[in-house]
Amino acid sequence: MSLRKHHHNPNRQHDDSGWTKVWCVCGLIASWIAGVVTIGAGAFSLYREARDGGATQILMSHTWRELLPLGLNLAVTLLNDCMGYIHTCSLRWSLHREGKLDFNSNLRLLTAAKHSRPNRAIPNVLYLAGIIFSYGSTSLIFLSLNPELARLLGKSYDRNDADGVHANGVALLFLGIGFVLQAAITTWALLETNIPTWSSNPLAVARACTEDENDGHRLVPRVGRCMMGVHLHAEQTPRALKPRLHQSPMISAHHHVVRILMLLWSLPILGAIWGGSVYAYLVRGSRNGVYGRSWSLLPIFTGKTDTNCKTRQCTDGTSVLNMGWSAQGPAGTLGGVLVITIIQSIVTLALHCAELIVNLSRDEKVFRELIGPRGTNPRYSSIVAALTSWQTLFLFGLKAGVHWMFGLAINMQFQLGVNMHPPQIFYFAVFSLVAAILGLALSMWRPSGKLPPSYGHLQTIVDIIDDWGDSGCMFWGVKDQGDTENPGYTGTNPRALLQPDVRQLYGGQRDTAHMGHSGNQGHEFSGGFNTTFSPQTPANVSAPDVHWDWTQPQHPPGFRHHQSISSINSGFSEYSRTSWHSTQSTQPFLENPRW
């Protein structure tokens, strides 16, 4: 659906996060500029190389040549994430209109929407190729020629080529093509998709999915499931449950998490095997390599040999294995860039999948603000949330760091070809191990608190939240404590609620037939509770209406009289209640939020 078909709904209750869209569009424009500029720079560099017979030289020290790719990787990661956010929102709402949106966060490039052209399989493959090209080329843009390494490898070279670095036109073209591929598909998705909200907040997305303005599959709360988290989503029959102090982890909530962990843990394992194989090959005396004693983070080549060596030759620099073909000329450079990019694609795919684990963890953290001391944040900003989330920032740094270290592990030297450095390969394995440990820790984390987990599962959120509140601030807790015969009921309210008793069953439902708008449920109550739990009640059928006269001294069936708050006893043996008023909802809210 085109943006031109989207009409503003004045009755819309969710947050559309317009400023998030503005920032992402600015990032998209910057990506277009970066792509066009780098393509132009690459074409100009190749033109000069063909005209003058040599690559463009730039004065730069060896240390800067190794550190500059780290800055480039940070910039690439930032631009890729800006475009990726737009693509994520497009996929989210395309899946919603097809009735296939289960979680707020998804594997963006491995999930296709059938009826959304920019989110189909082929555009996703092209988008992934753009990400691989952009990351794979950053370490190959500036090629240096170390004369000491050339001498140790027995390679001939021109001493004039040892000054500064040489611009790699092929790598610049790959970087530009990577940006343009992503920017083109992102722009296509932006123009083709009607996006009700740009917020990454799972609560805002869930509320938008419940509103009538969405064409497609509107989410409807299922009764009797107020204590059933995402792990019980597949159960068709609602049932009453006792609250738990610690909830089940992410790894058992989302079926993709295990596969992502396997992919993440394959990186350090393969890296260790790769480094060990190259190291063993050098120790055996390879003619195409040099055994070095240095384990510095950045490769160094001093040219000082060591006669006390069991291999063919030893130095005090970094070990290196030369692949044996020259990178001189556009054809040789293209071959080297392709080889490194193809190998790096595995790293790119694994880190892209790791985003799902981080996003699921962040979604659950936002959801659990319902039981926090301040409730949910009514002024939620996706940009601020990303900048203040340690998981997001840590993964952002890891993506740039892992790609940078991979570029140090296998890179190109001007006129010397592709080189592998065993110490840097092992460091790459260590960086990858950190990413794998992060993914495992987040996936095994057991949230504390009695609120059932959702991990961004939208139907679960809609089942648990019964009062969205116009202010945007919500608290979760007990609305009816129940008794030995009838289960209690939990829900949300703009005011702080008591937490449920771990010894009591909860799973009843509140009759909403005569409630006002969802945002006003806490103030326009004219119905009552139906705490009689029936396992045979269909999930999409409301309970019979129960009414009574407020002026008469009677109480709704199954409801115990709420006494005024007088004291708070330790543990969960007693619950303080508020008075029963016709102007307030039936939930026992806390007069003092600090309780």
C-alpha positions in Angstrom: 0.0 0.0 0.0 1.3 3.4 -0.9 1.8 6.2 1.6 -0.7 8.2 -0.5 -3.4 5.8 0.6 -2.8 6.4 4.2 -5.2 8.8 5.9 -4.7 10.3 9.3 -7.2 9.0 11.8 -8.0 11.7 14.4 -9.3 8.9 16.8 -6.0 7.1 16.8 -4.9 6.2 20.3 -1.4 4.8 19.7 1.9 6.8 19.4 3.0 7.1 15.8 6.5 8.2 16.8 6.9 10.7 14.0 10.2 12.0 15.1 11.7 8.5 14.9 10.7 8.5 11.2 12.3 11.9 10.7 15.7 10.7 12.1 15.6 7.4 10.1 14.8 9.3 6.9 17.7 11.6 7.6 19.9 8.4 7.9 18.4 7.1 4.6 19.3 10.4 2.9 22.9 10.2 4.3 23.1 6.6 3.0 22.1 7.7 -0.5 24.8 10.4 -0.4 27.4 8.0 1.0 26.6 5.4 -1.7 26.7 7.9 -4.6 29.9 9.5 -3.3 31.8 6.2 -2.8 30.7 4.9 -6.2 32.0 8.1 -7.8 35.2 7.9 -5.8 35.7 4.2 -6.8 35.1 4.9 -10.5 37.5 7.9 -10.4 40.1 5.8 -8.7 39.9 3.1 -11.3 40.0 5.7 -14.0 43.2 7.2 -12.7 44.7 3.8 -12.2 44.0 2.9 -15.8 45.2 6.3 -17.0 48.4 6.7 -14.9 49.2 3.0 -14.5 49.1 3.1 -10.8 46.7 3.4 -7.9 46.1 6.7 -6.1 48.4 7.1 -3.1 47.4 8.7 0.2 50.0 9.6 2.9 49.0 7.7 6.0 50.9 5.8 8.7 50.6 2.1 9.1 48.8 2.5 12.4 46.2 4.8 11.0 45.8 2.4 8.1 44.8 -0.4 10.6 42.6 1.9 12.8 40.8 3.7 10.0 38.6 0.6 9.1 37.3 0.6 12.7 35.9 4.1 12.2 34.5 3.1 8.8 32.8 0.1 10.4 31.2 2.3 13.0 29.9 4.6 10.3 28.7 1.7 8.1 27.0 0.1 11.1 25.2 3.4 11.9 23.9 3.9 8.4 23.0 0.3 8.0 21.0 0.4 11.3 19.1 3.6 10.2 18.1 2.0 6.9 17.4 -1.3 8.7 15.0 0.3 11.1 12.8 1.6 8.2 13.0 -1.9 6.6 12.0 -3.5 9.9 9.0 -1.3 10.4 7.9 -2.0 6.8 8.2 -5.8 7.3 6.4 -5.6 10.7 3.3 -3.9 9.3 3.3 -6.0 6.1 3.3 -9.1 8.2 0.5 -7.7 10.3 -1.7 -7.2 7.3 -1.1 -10.7 6.3 -1.9 -12.1 9.7 1.6 -13.4 10.2 3.0 -10.9 12.8 3.5 -12.8 16.0 6.4 -10.9 17.6 7.3 -7.3 17.6 10.8 -8.2 16.5 11.6 -10.5 13.6 14.5 -11.9 11.6 14.3 -9.1 9.1 16.2 -10.5 6.1 15.1 -14.1 6.7 11.4 -13.3 6.9 9.4 -12.5 3.7 6.0 -10.9 3.3 4.0 -12.4 0.5 2.0 -9.4 -0.5 4.7 -6.7 0.1 7.0 -6.4 -2.9 10.0 -4.7 -1.1 9.8 -7.4 1.7 9.8 -10.5 -0.6 12.6 -13.0 -0.8 14.5 -11.6 -3.7 14.6 -8.0 -2.3 15.7 -9.5 1.1 18.6 -11.4 -0.6 19.7 -8.2 -2.4 19.4 -6.3 0.9 21.6 -8.9 2.6 24.1 -8.6 -0.3 24.2 -4.9 0.3 25.0 -5.4 4.0 27.7 -7.9 3.1 29.3 -5.6 0.5 29.4 -2.6 2.8 31.0 -4.5 5.7 33.3 -6.6 3.5 34.8 -3.6 1.8 35.7 -1.4 4.7 39.0 -3.1 5.5 40.0 -3.2 1.9 39.6 0.4 0.9 43.1 1.5 1.9 45.9 -0.9 0.9 49.4 -0.5 2.2 52.7 -2.1 1.1 55.1 -3.0 3.9 58.6 -3.4 2.4 59.8 -5.6 5.3 56.9 -8.0 4.7 57.6 -8.0 1.0 61.3 -8.8 1.6 60.4 -11.7 4.0 58.0 -13.1 1.5 60.5 -12.8 -1.3 58.2 -10.4 -3.3 59.6 -7.7 -5.6 58.1 -4.2 -5.2 58.7 -0.6 -6.1 60.0 1.4 -3.2 57.8 4.4 -4.2 54.7 2.2 -3.5 55.7 1.8 0.1 54.9 5.4 0.9 51.4 5.9 2.4 48.5 3.8 1.3 46.8 3.1 -2.0 43.1 3.7 -2.6 41.3 0.5 -3.7 38.8 1.6 -6.3 37.2 -1.9 -6.4 36.5 -1.8 -2.7 35.0 1.7 -2.9 32.7 0.5 -5.6 31.6 -2.4 -3.4 31.0 -0.1 -0.5 28.9 2.3 -2.7 26.9 -0.6 -4.3 26.2 -1.9 -0.8 24.8 1.4 0.4 22.8 2.0 -2.8 21.3 -1.5 -2.7 20.1 -1.0 0.8 19.0 2.6 0.3 17.0 1.6 -2.9 15.1 -1.2 -1.2 14.6 0.9 2.0 13.1 3.8 -0.1 10.9 1.3 -1.9 9.6 -0.1 1.4 9.1 3.4 2.8 6.9 4.5 -0.2 5.0 1.2 -0.5 4.1 0.6 3.2 1.5 2.2 5.4 3.2 2.3 8.8 0.8 3.2 11.6 3.6 3.7 14.2 7.3 4.0 13.9 7.8 3.1 17.6 9.8 0.1 18.5 7.9 -0.1 21.8 6.1 -3.5 21.8 3.2 -1.9 23.9 2.7 0.8 21.3 2.8 -1.7 18.4 0.4 -4.0 20.2 -2.1 -1.2 20.8 -1.8 -0.1 17.2 -2.6 -3.7 16.2 -5.9 -3.6 18.2 -7.3 -0.5 16.5 -9.8 -0.5 13.7 -7.8 1.8 11.4 -5.5 -1.2 10.5 -6.5 -3.0 7.4 -5.8 -6.7 8.1 -5.8 -8.8 11.1 -6.8 -6.8 14.2 -5.7 -8.3 17.5 -8.5 -9.0 19.9 -8.0 -9.8 23.6 -8.7 -13.4 24.6 -10.5 -13.8 27.9 -9.3 -15.9 30.8 -5.6 -15.6 29.9 -4.4 -12.8 32.2 -1.7 -15.0 33.7 -0.7 -17.0 30.6 2.6 -15.7 29.1 4.1 -16.3 25.7 5.2 -19.8 26.6 1.5 -20.8 27.0 0.3 -19.0 23.9 -0.2 -22.2 21.9 -2.6 -23.6 24.4 -6.1 -23.2 23.1 -7.9 -23.5 26.4 -7.4 -20.7 28.9 -6.7 -21.7 32.5 -6.1 -20.2 35.9 -2.5 -20.2 37.1 -0.6 -19.2 40.2 2.0 -16.4 39.7 5.7 -17.3 39.6 8.5 -15.2 41.1 10.8 -16.0 38.1 9.7 -16.4 34.5 10.8 -18.7 31.8 13.7 -17.6 29.5 13.6 -16.4 25.9 15.2 -19.6 24.6 12.0 -21.5 25.2 9.7 -18.7 23.9 11.0 -18.2 20.4 11.9 -21.0 18.1 14.5 -19.1 16.2 16.7 -18.4 19.3 18.3 -21.8 19.4 19.3 -21.7 15.7 20.7 -18.2 16.2 22.8 -19.4 19.1 24.1 -22.2 17.1 25.2 -19.8 14.3 26.8 -17.4 16.9 28.7 -20.1 18.6 29.9 -21.5 15.3 31.9 -18.2 14.7 34.4 -18.6 17.6 34.7 -22.4 17.0 35.4 -21.9 13.3 37.7 -19.0 14.1 39.7 -21.2 16.5 40.0 -23.9 13.9 40.9 -21.5 11.2 43.6 -19.8 13.3 45.0 -23.1 14.6 45.3 -24.5 11.0 47.1 -21.4 9.7 49.4 -21.4 12.7 50.2 -25.1 12.4 50.9 -24.6 8.7 53.4 -21.8 9.4 55.1 -23.8 12.1 55.7 -26.6 9.7 57.8 -24.2 7.5 55.5 -22.9 4.8 57.3 -21.1 2.0 54.5 -18.7 1.6 54.5 -17.5 5.2 56.5 -16.1 8.0 56.3 -17.3 11.6 56.3 -14.3 14.0 56.6 -14.0 17.7 54.4 -10.9 18.1 50.9 -11.2 19.4 50.1 -7.5 19.3 46.5 -6.5 18.5 47.6 -4.7 15.3 49.8 -6.6 12.9 53.5 -5.4 12.8 56.3 -6.3 10.4 59.8 -5.1 11.5 61.8 -7.3 9.2 64.1 -8.5 12.1 64.7 -12.2 11.7 65.5 -14.7 14.4 68.1 -17.4 13.7 67.1 -19.5 16.6 64.0 -20.8 14.8 62.7 -24.3 14.1 60.7 -23.1 11.1 62.0 -21.8 7.8 62.2 -18.2 9.1 61.1 -16.4 12.2 60.7 -12.7 13.0 59.7 -10.6 16.0 56.7 -9.4 14.0 53.3 -10.9 13.3 52.9 -14.3 11.8 51.5 -14.1 8.2 50.4 -16.5 5.5 50.4 -15.2 2.0 47.7 -16.7 -0.2 50.0 -16.7 -3.3 48.3 -14.5 -5.9 49.0 -10.9 -6.6 46.5 -8.1 -6.0 48.1 -5.8 -8.6 45.6 -4.5 -11.1 41.8 -4.3 -11.0 41.3 -8.0 -11.9 43.5 -9.3 -9.1 42.0 -6.8 -6.6 38.5 -7.8 -7.6 39.4 -11.5 -6.9 40.8 -10.6 -3.5 37.8 -8.5 -2.5 35.3 -11.2 -3.6 37.1 -13.9 -1.6 37.2 -11.9 1.6 33.6 -10.7 1.1 32.3 -14.2 0.6 34.1 -15.5 3.8 32.9 -12.4 5.8 29.3 -13.0 4.7 29.0 -15.8 7.4 30.0 -13.2 10.0 27.6 -10.7 8.7 24.7 -13.1 8.7 25.4 -14.3 12.2 25.6 -10.8 13.7 22.4 -9.8 11.8 20.6 -12.7 13.4 22.0 -11.7 16.9 19.9 -8.5 16.6 16.8 -10.6 17.1 18.0 -11.8 20.5 18.9 -8.3 21.6 15.6 -6.9 20.4 13.6 -9.6 22.1 15.4 -8.9 25.3 14.8 -5.2 25.0 11.1 -5.8 24.2 10.7 -7.8 27.4 12.5 -5.1 29.4 10.0 -2.5 28.2 7.1 -4.9 28.9 8.3 -5.4 32.5 8.1 -1.7 33.2 4.4 -2.6 33.9 5.6 -3.8 37.4 8.3 -1.1 37.8 8.0 1.7 40.4 7.2 4.2 37.7 5.1 2.1 35.3 5.5 2.4 31.6 7.0 5.4 30.0 4.4 7.6 28.3 7.1 9.6 26.5 8.9 6.6 25.0 11.3 7.4 22.1 12.8 4.7 20.0 15.9 6.7 19.4 16.5 7.4 23.1 15.6 3.8 24.0 18.3 2.6 21.6 20.9 5.0 22.9 20.2 4.1 26.5 19.9 0.3 26.1 23.2 -1.4 27.0 22.2 -4.5 25.0 21.8 -2.4 21.8 24.9 -0.3 22.3 27.0 -3.4 23.2 25.8 -5.2 20.0 26.4 -2.0 18.0 30.0 -2.0 19.2 30.4 -5.7 18.7 29.2 -5.6 15.1 31.8 -2.9 14.3 34.5 -4.6 16.4 34.0 -8.1 15.0 34.0 -6.9 11.4 37.1 -4.8 12.1 39.0 -7.7 13.7 38.0 -9.9 10.8 39.5 -7.3 8.4 42.7 -7.5 10.4 42.7 -11.3 10.4 42.5 -11.5 6.6 43.3 -8.5 4.4 45.1 -7.4 1.3 48.6 -5.8 0.9 49.2 -3.8 -2.2 51.0 -6.0 -4.8 51.3 -8.8 -2.2 47.8 -10.2 -2.4 45.7 -11.6 0.4 47.3 -12.3 3.8 46.1 -14.2 6.9 47.4 -13.4 10.3 46.9 -16.2 13.0 47.1 -13.9 16.1 44.3 -11.6 14.6 42.3 -14.7 13.7 42.4 -15.8 17.3 41.4 -12.3 18.4 38.5 -12.4 16.0 37.5 -15.7 17.6 37.6 -14.0 21.0 35.5 -11.1 19.8 33.0 -13.6 18.3 33.0 -15.5 21.6 31.9 -12.3 23.4 29.0 -12.0 21.0 28.1 -15.6 21.5 28.2 -15.3 25.3 26.0 -12.2 25.1 23.5 -14.0 23.0 23.5 -17.0 25.4 23.2 -14.9 28.5 20.3 -12.9 27.1 18.5 -16.0 25.9 18.9 -17.8 29.2 17.9 -14.8 31.3 14.9 -15.4 33.6 12.9 -12.2 34.2 12.0 -11.6 37.9 8.6 -10.5 39.0 5.1 -12.1 38.8 4.2 -10.5 35.4 4.0 -13.3 32.8 6.7 -12.8 30.0 5.8 -11.8 26.5 9.2 -11.1 24.8 7.3 -8.8 22.4 4.7 -11.4 21.5 1.8 -9.1 20.5 -1.1 -11.4 21.2 0.2 -12.1 24.7 0.6 -8.4 25.4 -3.0 -7.8 24.3 -4.3 -10.6 26.5 -2.5 -9.3 29.6 -3.2 -5.5 29.1 -6.9 -4.7 29.6 -6.7 -1.0 30.2 -4.3 1.0 27.9 -4.8 4.3 29.7 -4.9 7.6 27.8 -1.8 8.9 29.6 0.4 6.1 28.3 1.5 5.2 31.9 0.3 1.8 33.0 0.8 -0.5 36.0 0.0 -4.2 36.2 -1.3 -6.0 39.2 -4.4 -7.5 41.0 -7.9 -6.3 40.0 -9.7 -9.0 41.9 -8.1 -11.2 44.5 -10.5 -14.0 44.1 -11.2 -16.7 46.7 -10.8 -20.4 47.3 -13.5 -21.2 44.8 -13.0 -18.5 42.1 -9.8 -17.4 40.5 -8.7 -13.8 40.7 -8.1 -11.4 37.9 -5.0 -9.3 37.0 -4.8 -6.4 34.6 -3.5 -2.9 34.1 -4.4 0.5 35.4 -3.0 4.0 35.2 -2.4 3.8 38.9 -0.2 1.4 40.8 -1.7 -1.9 41.7 -1.1 -4.6 44.3 1.0 -7.6 43.1 -0.7 -11.0 43.0 -0.4 -13.6 45.7 1.7 -16.6 44.8 -0.7 -18.9 46.5 -3.8 -17.7 44.6 -5.0 -18.7 41.2 -5.6 -16.0 38.6 -7.4 -16.4 35.3 -10.8 -14.9 35.6 -12.1 -12.3 33.4 -13.7 -8.9 33.7 -17.0 -8.3 32.0 -16.4 -5.5 29.4 -19.7 -5.4 27.6 -20.6 -2.1 29.1 -17.2 -0.6 29.4 -16.2 2.7 27.8 -13.3 3.1 25.4 -10.2 1.1 26.4 -8.5 4.2 27.4 -11.3 5.1 29.8 -11.9 1.7 31.4 -10.6 2.9 34.7 -13.2 5.6 35.0 -16.4 4.4 33.2 -17.1 1.1 34.9 -20.7 -0.1 34.8 -20.3 -3.8 34.7 -18.6 -6.2 37.1 -16.3 -9.1 37.4 -17.0 -12.6 36.2 -14.5 -14.6 38.1 -16.2 -17.9 37.5 -13.6 -19.7 35.4 -14.8 -22.1 32.7 -12.1 -24.1 30.8 -14.7 -24.6 28.0 -15.2 -20.9 27.4 -13.8 -20.1 23.9 -11.0 -17.6 23.9 -12.9 -15.1 21.7 -16.3 -15.3 23.4 -17.1 -12.8 26.2 -18.7 -14.0 29.4 -22.4 -13.2 30.1 -23.1 -9.7 31.3 -23.6 -9.3 35.1 -25.3 -6.1 36.3 -26.4 -4.8 39.7 -27.8 -1.6 41.1 -25.1 0.5 42.8 -27.6 2.1 45.1 -28.5 -1.3 46.7 -26.4 -3.0 49.4 -25.4 -5.9 47.1 -22.3 -7.1 45.4 -21.7 -8.8 42.1 -21.7 -12.6 42.0 -18.3 -14.2 43.0 -17.0 -10.8 44.2 -15.9 -10.3 47.8 -16.4 -6.9 49.4 -13.3 -4.6 49.1 -12.3 -3.1 52.4 -10.6 0.2 52.8 -6.8 0.3 52.9 -5.8 0.1 56.6 -2.6 -1.7 56.7 -0.1 -3.6 54.7 1.1 -6.9 56.2 4.3 -8.6 55.3 4.4 -11.3 52.6 1.3 -12.2 50.7 -1.0 -13.3 53.5 -3.2 -10.2 53.3 -3.9 -7.6 50.5 -5.1 -4.1 51.3 -8.1 -3.0 49.3 -9.5 0.4 48.3 -13.1 1.3 48.9 -15.7 0.3 46.3 -16.7 3.4 44.4 -18.9 3.7 41.3 -16.6 6.3 39.9 -13.5 4.1 39.9 -12.7 0.8 38.3 -12.8 -2.3 40.5 -9.1 -2.8 40.7 -7.5 -2.2 44.1 -5.0 0.6 43.3 -2.3 1.8 45.6 -2.7 5.3 47.0 1.0 5.6 47.5 2.9 4.3 44.4 5.9 3.5 46.6 3.9 0.6 48.0 
